[in-house]
Amino acid sequence: ELKDHPDIISDSCLCTPIEWPLFCCLTAFTVDPAHKDVQLFCGKYTGTISEPGCYCRNAICVERRRMNVTIKTLDLENTKIIDGRGNPLIVSGIVAYQIVEPRRAALDVDSPDLFVRNQAPPILKHIVSKYPYESEDSKEQTLRSSPDNINSMLKKDLQERVRQAGVKVH
């Protein structure tokens, strides 16, 4: 009587003892739209799953490293820096960045976010210390009169440093 009912699942859809080892070796997981999964098999890179969706893979000896590929911001807190003329300045900044190469981000550095956080302040200090805050000479490039040029130099120098982590500075 119950076997003929359409809402009752039959016993045939359950795993048999023969199918159980196969079922145990597979793991279902999802990849979100804002993430990419880097997969390693026995420590070797085997591929990156870029498409969002539900996947079923062998879980034996497989490591998945999930990389968030959304644009992130980093707040560089107030830092005292000496400008090009020896005057102390309090400088802060915001860095927008994104992981564009998940493989490099997962394998070449421990944490891409921490890597960017550690690389940005020295670049800021280096560029700010090259130029005076302001100058009486209108042709001289200063921090105050040329913010776009200074920003492009900061971006270029930081991009060179964080490229190895698979990160793009915006």
Salt bridges, closest charged atoms under 4 A:
ASP32 OD2 - HIS35 ND1 3.71
ASP37 OD2 - ARG64 NE 2.91
ASP37 OD1 - ARG66 NE 3.25
GLU63 OE2 - ARG65 NE 2.88
GLU101 OE1 - ARG104 NH1 3.80
ASP108 OD2 - ARG104 NE 3.57
ASP113 OD1 - LYS72 NZ 3.00
GLU134 OE1 - ARG144 NH1 2.85
GLU140 OE1 - ARG85 NH2 2.93
ASP157 OD1 - LYS156 NZ 3.98
GLU160 OE2 - LYS156 NZ 3.66
